C-alpha cells in the first residue's frame, strides 16, 4: 500500500485499561440481513481491535430471534428494525451491559457508524466500561464536492492528481475502497467525484460509456453508506444529445433528460443525483433561454424524482464582467439578488448549495445573507476544505474554527432559533433535504491532503457535519490522538499549532475582512492590486486616505440591507461593526482608531509582523517533536513549514510596503518597511 491511512492508522495502544473486557471476544451480529455494509462494519471493527489492542475477534452471525442476550462477553451488533427508539435512520446506541458492548441501530448504516464510533473512542484511549450513549447525525446530507477532471488534474487541487480519473477513464482500485472507509468513518454519506465545471469527457460521464464502471464505484461507496453524485453539464442535451437547445421548458429537452436519468438508474440504482453549476463563470444555464434558476433546477429534479434522486443547484452566480469603476454593482449582493425572489418555487428534491460567504472562500467573510433570507427552500452550506485562498495546503490553516463561527451565526430569520446550523440541518423550517458540503482537499499524494496537518480539515468537516455542536478543540484533539503516537507532548503541540493557524494566516494576509489581495489565477502569494482593476468584482478600494468597500445602505452598495435586524444595524454602523469584518463593510481611513487604540494603518503593520513571528513559534513547536513522531511525517511537515515561513515573510513585506507607500505613514515601532 503506497499511501497513508491517516486517522485510520489504528496505532497500538499500550496499557489500555479496558483491554481485559475485550480479550478473546467474539463479534455477534444479531441480524438476518448480512449486507455489504454489515460485513464492512464487522471487518473494520475486527481490523481495528487487532491493530490497536492485538485482539483477535471471532465472528458469529445470528438472526434477531436467536438468544444473543445469553452471551456472557463480546461485542453485539444488533439491527433492530422493530423497536423505533429514536435512532433516526443513521443513528445508533452503544451500551455496556455486563461483559458485553452492544451497538444497536434501526439501519445497517447506523451499525456501521456505531462501529466507527466505538473504534474512535478506543483509539483515543477512552474507556468503554459503563458506556451508554445514543447518537444520530445533526444533518441528513453530508457531502464532499471533488473538483477532479477526467484527465486526472484537479481544479484547485493541492494534493497531487485525481485518484478517480486518469486519461479520461475511471480508476477503481484499493484506494477507492480506502477513500470510502476514510470519509465514512467521520460520517460523510455522499460524494460528487467530478468537477462542477463540466467540460470535455466529463459531459459523457452520464452516458453508457462510463455507467458500468460507475456502477462498480457506486457499489463500493454504498458499502460504506455513501451515495455517488455526479456534476452534470446543463447543456448536455446539446453537447452529447444532438439537440439544438437546452431550454428547460422545451419538451425535447425534458424528454432527453428523463431518458438519460432512467438509463443511469437502470445501471446504478443507488445513484444520488446531480450537482449543477449553471449561469456562473461562463457555465451554461437557463438564463440563455430567458428562464429562471427554478425552471432549470425543477426540470432536472423532476427527472430524478421517481428514483429518489436529488438535484443540488449551486448559488455561486454573479456578474463576472464587472467594471471596476462602478462603485454600486456589488458581487457580494449577487447570490441573494438572484435567488431570494425564487424562494418557495423550487421542488422538494431541489437543494440550493450556498457558499458560506457572499464572495468566494476568503480567509474572513461575513455569512451569506441567503441563509437568513430563504425560508421555503432546502439549503446546503458549502465550505471549502481545499485551501484555495487560505494557503493551498502548503500553509497550515485549520478551518474548523471558521466553519464553527459560520454555523453559530444567528440570522434572526425566525424567532426561537435560526442559527445557520439550525437552518442547514432543516430544524428551523422542518426540512429534510439539507446539510453541509465541502470542496474536498484530497488527491493521490501519499498523505491524501498534501500537508499531513491539513488532513484535520477533511476529518473535521465530516465530524462537524455529523454533529455541529462539537467544538473545534474536540475535533482537533480527536484527529490528533488518532493520527499521532499517544504522547502528551505531541498532542499538545499539534493542538496548539492547529488552533492558532487560522488567526495566524489571517494576520499575515488579509486585514479585517478585505480579502482578495492575492495573485490572480493561482491564488497563492501576495499581490495587493492583483484583482483591483479587472472584471471579477473583488476590490479593496485602497487610496492615499484609507481602504475598504462601502457596503452600507446609506452611502454604499446596499448589501448590508440584505441582513435581518439587528444584524443590518450592527453592520451599518462602523462603530458597532465587528472589527474583523470592518473593511468588508466600510471604507476606513488609515488614521481611524480601532477599539484597541491602534490606528488602522498601525494594525496592518503590527498584524503582518506578528503573523511571521507566530509562524516562527509554530515551527519551534513542530521541531520539538523530532524523534517523537514518525520521521517521514516530521520531515514532510517541516518542509511545508519552510514554505509557509517564506510565504508569510513575503506577505508581510509586500502588504506593509504597499500601504506605507499608499499612506506615507511610518510604522510607529520603527521597523523596516521597504
Order of alpha helices (4+ residues) and beta strands (2+ residues): beta-alpha-beta-beta-beta-beta-alpha-beta-beta-beta-beta-alpha-beta-alpha-beta-alpha-alpha-beta-alpha-beta-alpha-beta-alpha-beta-alpha-alpha-beta-alpha-alpha-alpha-beta-alpha-alpha-beta-alpha-alpha
